[in-house]
């Protein structure tokens, strides 16, 4: 499994959170470098960027501020609950925690 240094550091941080499944190198394709809770992806590295799942209004705010970009997962349309952020996003741990809590509450 090859991930950026920034995402490897985020994995190390998130690994101690309750119920987090870290990427183990056994998965292939979409989500293979994903952090999961309750089997659901909350953060991943995709195309060299950090992608996180958040409430639609929060995603829209990140897009409007210019901090984030739409996340399409290689599809023609944007996934409304996902946002793509730079790999060195300064608040990566905070936003990953926000995504973790959001996805954990969905279950």
HUVENUR-V671874 format. One record per backbone hydrogen bond with DSSP energy under -1.0 kcal/mol. NH is the residue of the N-H (numbers start at 1). CO is the residue of the C=O. Records with the same first field share a line. If there is no record, write none. Layout:
BEGIN
NH: CO + CO
END
This chain:
BEGIN
8: 4
9: 5
10: 6
11: 7
12: 8
13: 9
14: 10
15: 11
17: 14
20: 17
21: 36
32: 29
34: 31
35: 43
36: 21
37: 40
40: 37
42: 35
43: 35
44: 51
45: 33
46: 49
49: 46
50: 85
51: 44
52: 83
53: 42
54: 81
59: 55
60: 56
61: 57
62: 58
63: 59
64: 60
65: 61
68: 62
69: 84
75: 72
79: 71
82: 79
83: 52
84: 69
85: 50
89: 86
92: 89
95: 91
96: 92
97: 93
98: 94
99: 95
100: 96
101: 97
102: 98
103: 99
104: 100
105: 101
END
